[in-house]
């Protein structure tokens, strides 16, 4: 009997070794250790300050308020019932099975980076109360609940929004206080909420990256409230620079159209402002990195955007050579080039632009045009050893139990299966340059106000958590 058990153990070890992508095993413990989880700073997202022990507190479409998206009422007869146990039971139990036409994938190990995006929409109810900045003690308590929830699910890295609309969630020399913090661009905050987020997150041992949107700015109505001391307002008031340094576009639906301003990355002083802002954020909070997303509209060429990316990278490294700089481009590579002027192939191929690429692969395995397996493999193929770049695969819970109307023959996948993210994680682990995943976003896991688990995504989450922690 003992001989038989030994043979089984050896067989399992050999199978898991075939698909492993890293020398560092991912710990299954809920509390994150910077040594056991994140590894060498040249390969993985790194915590650059020592985390304290766990405290005993009691408790990206990424362009809109995504909680208000309509949930499709499509039948889910083939979905298996998932256990709605406690979080601790979820992370230690077997994944719930799901009837599926997918090819079975052998589970593997090796994800160091388990990131979650914390967007402005995840934070907006904690930041404000009745249109004004929430009381400091109440905000702190809500952030602690958020961090406890995230840690309990095994994530170890946070991409925390700091500047969504050329504004700031912290006191900045370059950008006005965000209206999402104060209620108006003309108001000043009574305390620094970003400092609280960073301080509390360090107590839980998280790696923290400041997330900025480099080019998107405020609306025509909002920019009127901005003080003249900020460059964006000076450029808006200048007949020579309005329409050059900043350009506008009409956005929204027919019943809710707005004129929104964007920075023009072809202008050197614009790129300098963006790089200075990234440097300021990194210096001010001793963050582990800077993260930007894909809103590169109104750039005139691939070269312009690459110049901006290079300047941000250099600014980050000038503060801390070990700090990471990464980009989360759209998962649709054709649109990266034709709409966003994002030269993702070059950034992955050449050294000195980014440390990691985190494409928003918001597609299921059955998407007719862009199945997850195809897209993640394609991004992986762009990376060279010379660049030192690694891959994080971005995934969304926003489509769970929703019809994906652009997925062609795979439009019902998210309503018929509750293991889509699980299989995407497994597919990611097969990629030679993959070091982890990033999940969008907090409000699809937990209620932003109460911290309670979201029922709509619970089955999907119950399935993928064991694989995330493996």
NUGU-589689 format. One record per residue (C-alpha): x, y, z. Coordinates in steps of 0.05 Angstrom, whole numbers, plus 32768, in hexadecimal, padded with zeros to 4 digits. Example, Ala and Ser with C-alpha at 12.3 -4.5 7.8 and 13.67 -1.06 7.14 Angstrom:
80F67FA6809C/81117FEB808F/
This chain:
800080008000/803880318012/805B80217FD1/801B80307FAB/801280737FCE/805B80867FBF/805180777F76/801380A47F73/803980DD7F96/807380D87F65/804380D77F2A/801F81167F42/806181397F4D/8078812B7F07/803681427EE9/803781837F0E/807F81907EFD/8070818D7EB2/804481CB7EB5/806681F37EEB/807F82387ED6/80A7824E7F12/80D882387F46/80AD82587F7C/807082317F94/8032825A7FA5/802182537FEE/7FDB823B8000/7FDB82648040/7FAC829F8042/7FDF82CE8062/801082E5802D/805B82E18038/8088830E800D/80BE82D8800C/8094829B7FFB/806482BC7FCA/808682F37FA2/80CC82D87F94/810482FE7F72/80F783477F60/8112833D7F19/80DB830B7F08/809E83197F33/807983537F52/809E83637F91/808F837E7FD6/80C683B07FE4/80B683BE802D/80AF838C8064/8066837A8074/804F837680BB/802C833A80D7/7FE1833380CC/7FBB836680F7/7F8283528123/7F5083848107/7F068375810A/7EEA838680D3/7F2983B07EAB/7EC383C87E76/7EED83EC7EAD/7ED884317E94/7E9384327EB5/7E7484237EF9/7E7683D97EEB/7E4983C67F25/7E0E83E27EFE/7E1783B47EC1/7DD9838B7EB1/7DDD83427EC5/7DC183157E8E/7D8A82E67EA3/7DA182AC7E78/7D9282667E90/7DCA82427EB6/7DB081FB7EB7/7DF481DC7EAA/7E1682017EE3/7E2881D67F1F/7E1481EC7F64/7E4E820B7F8A/7E5582087FD5/7E4B824B7FF7/7E78823A8032/7EA682698057/7EE382858034/7F1282568059/7EEB821A8041/7EEA82357FFA/7F35823B7FF7/7F4381F68012/7F0C81CC7FF1/7F0A81AD7FAD/7EF181D87F74/7EA981D07F61/7EA181A87F20/7E7E81C47EE3/7E6281A07EA7/7E8D81B87E6E/7EA481AB7E27/7EE981C57E39/7F2681987E33/7F3D81847E78/7F7D81A67E90/7FAA81887EC5/7FB081B97F00/7FF581D77F09/801A82057F39/804482437F36/802182867F39/804882B97F63/801E82F67F54/7FD482F37F65/7FBD833A7F58/7F7A835D7F5C/7F6783A07F3F/7F4883D17F70/7F2784047F44/7F0A84497F52/7EC684287F50/7EDB83F67F85/7EF1842F7FB2/7EBC84647FA4/7E8C844F7FDC/7EC4844B800F/7EE0848F7FF9/7EA084B77FFD/7E6184BB8027/7E2684E58011/7E51850A7FDD/7E8A851C800C/7EC984FA8024/7EB984C38055/7ED184C9809D/7F1884B080A5/7F08847A80D8/7ECE846080AE/7EF8845E806F/7F2F843A8094/7EFF840580AD/7EE383F98067/7F2983F2804A/7F3B83C08080/7EFE8396806E/7F1183998024/7F5983838032/7F43834B8060/7F148331802A/7F4A83357FF4/7F7E83128020/7F4D82DB8033/7F4682CA7FE9/7F9182C27FE2/7FA383007FB9/7FE7831E7FC8/7FEC835A7F99/7FC183987F93/7FBB83C67F57/7F9C84027F7B/7F7F843B7F52/7FA0847D7F61/7F9084A97F25/7F5484967EF9/7F4584DA7ED7/7F8485067EDB/7F71850E7F24/7F8C84F27F64/7F7884C67F9E/7FB384E47FC5/7FCF852A7FD0/7FF585387F8E/801F85717F74/800985627F2D/7FC0854D7F30/7F8285677F54/7F5D853F7F8A/7F2D850F7F69/7EE3851E7F6E/7EDB84D57F7F/7EFF84E57FC1/7EE4852A7FD2/7EA485307FAA/7EBE85687F7E/7EFE857A7F59/7EFC85BD7F7D/7F01859E7FC3/7F3D85867FEB/7F3E85458013/7F418548805F/7F70850B8062/7F9884DF8032/7F7084A08022/7FA884817FF8/7FD784828033/7FA4845C805C/7F9D84288025/7FE8841F801F/7FF3841D806A/7FBC83EA8077/7FCF83BF803B/801783BA8054/7FFD839D8095/7FE08363806D/802083598045/8005836E8001/802F83857FC8/801283C97FB3/801483E97F6E/7FFA842E7F5E/7FC984297F24/7FC384677EF8/7F9F84777EB9/7FD4849F7E94/7FAC84C47E5F/7F6284C67E72/7F4C85077E94/7F0C85277EAD/7ECE853E7E88/7EC285837E6C/7E9585947EA7/7EC685797EDA/7F03859C7EBF/7EE285DF7ECE/7EE985D07F18/7F3485C27F15/7F6285F67F34/7F8E861E7F03/7FCE86077F25/7FC985C37F04/7FE785B97EBF/7FA9859A7EA1/7F8185D87EB2/7FB886067E97/7FB985DF7E56/7F6D85E17E53/7F6F862D7E5A/7FA686357E26/7F9186427DDE/7FD386247DC7/7FD185E47DF1/7F8785D47DF5/7F7B85A37DBD/7FC585927DBC/7FDC857D7E01/7F9685677E12/7F6185507DE1/7F18853F7DEA/7EE885097DD3/7E9E84FD7DDD/7E8E84BF7E07/7E52849C7E24/7E0E84857E0B/7DDC84AE7DE3/7DB884C27E23/7DF784D07E4B/7E2D84ED7E1F/7E6785147E3C/7EA485387E20/7EE2851A7E40/7F2985337E3C/7F6785097E30/7FB285187E32/7FD785147DF0/801484E77DF8/803685047DBB/804785447DE2/8088853F7E0B/8070856A7E45/8032853E7E4B/805D84FF7E50/808885227E84/804B85327EAE/803484EA7EAC/807884D07EBF/807F85037EF7/803C84ED7F13/805184A47F13/809284B67F35/806E84DF7F69/803F84A77F7B/807784747F81/80A284A17FAC/806A84B87FD9/805384737FEF/808F84467FE1/8064841A7FB5/807A83DA7F94/806A83F37F4F/8040841C7F1E/800983FD7EF4/7FE6841E7EB9/7FAC84077E8E/7F98840E7E46/7F7884527E3A/7FAA846C7E07/7F7884917DDC/7F8C84CD7DB2/7FD484B97DAB/7FEE84C67D66/801D848A7D5F/8039844B7D7D/807A84717D88/805684A67DB3/803884747DE2/8078844D7DE6/809D848D7DF7/806C84997E30/807384517E48/80BF84577E47/80BE84987E6F/809184797EA5/80BE843C7EA8/80FC84687EB1/80D984927EE5/80C684547F0D/810D84387F0A/812A847C7F1E/810484777F60/8110842D7F6D/813283FE7F3C/810E83C37F5C/80C983E37F54/809F83C57F1C/807C83E87EE2/804683C37EBC/801083D07E89/7FCB83B17E82/7FBA83B87E38/7F7A83A17E17/7F7683567E09/7F6483647DC1/7FA9836D7DA2/7F8D838B7D61/7F6B83C27D89/7FAA83CD7DB1/7FCB83E47D71/7F9284047D4B/7F6E84287D85/7F9F842F7DBE/7FE184347D98/7FFE84037DCA/803B83E07DAD/803483A47DDB/806183787DB1/809B83A97DB7/809183B37E02/809483677E0C/80CF835E7DDD/80FE83977DF1/811B83A57E36/810D83E87E57/80C383F37E4C/809F83C87E7F/80AC83937EB3/806B836D7EA6/8031836B7E76/7FEC835F7E92/7FBB835B7E58/7F7183617E68/7F5E831D7E4B/7F1583257E5B/7F0082EA7E30/7EE982A47E40/7F0682647E24/7ECD825E7DF1/7ED082A57DD5/7EC9829C7D8A/7EFD82CF7D75/7F2A82DA7DB2/7F29829C7DDE/7F5282A67E1D/7F83826E7E0C/7F94828E7DC9/7F9D82D57DE5/7FC782C27E21/7FF482977DF6/7FFD82CF7DC4/801183027DF8/804182CE7E16/806182C47DD1/8074830E7DCD/80A0830B7E0B/80EA83007E03/811E82EA7E36/814583297E25/810D83577E3A/810583397E80/80BA83457E7A/808983147E9B/804083077E8F/800583127EBD/7FC282FC7E9F/7F89832C7EAD/7F44830D7EB8/7F0083297EC8/7EC783117EF3/7E9983447ED2/7E7F83137E9F/7E6C82DC7ED0/7E2282C97EC6/7E1E82FC7E8D/7E1682F07E43/7E5583057E1E/7E3483237DE1/7E75832D7DBB/7E8E82E67DC4/7E6982C87D88/7E5D827E7D92/7E7982847DD9/7E4882BA7DEF/7E26828C7E23/7E6682707E41/7E64829B7E80/7E1C82877E8E/7E26823C7E80/7E6782307EA6/7E8182447EEA/7ECA82317EDF/7EDE82637EAA/7F1182897ED5/7F2B82477EF1/7F3C822F7EAB/7F5A82737E99/7F88826E7ED5/7F9D82287EC0/7FAA82407E79/7FD582797E94/800082487EBB/801382267E7A/803482657E5F/807F82687E63/808482B17E79/804782B27EA7/805382C77EEF/800B82D17F06/7FC582EC7EFA/7F9E832B7F08/7F53832A7F16/7F2283637F07/7F0983777F39/7EF6837D7F83/7EAC838F7F7A/7EA0834E7F54/7EB983277F91/7E9D83507FCB/7E6A83867FD7/7E8E83C97FD8/7E6783E28014/7E5983A68040/7E928378802B/7E62833E8021/7E72830A7FEB/7E5083157FA8/7E1F82DC7F99/7E2282E47F4E/7E6C82D17F4A/7E7182A27F86/7E6F82617F5F/7EA482797F2F/7ED082927F69/7EC782517F90/7EE2822B7F54/7F2082557F45/7F3982647F8C/7F5A82207F98/7F7F82277F56/7F94826E7F65/7FB182577FA7/7FD182187F8B/
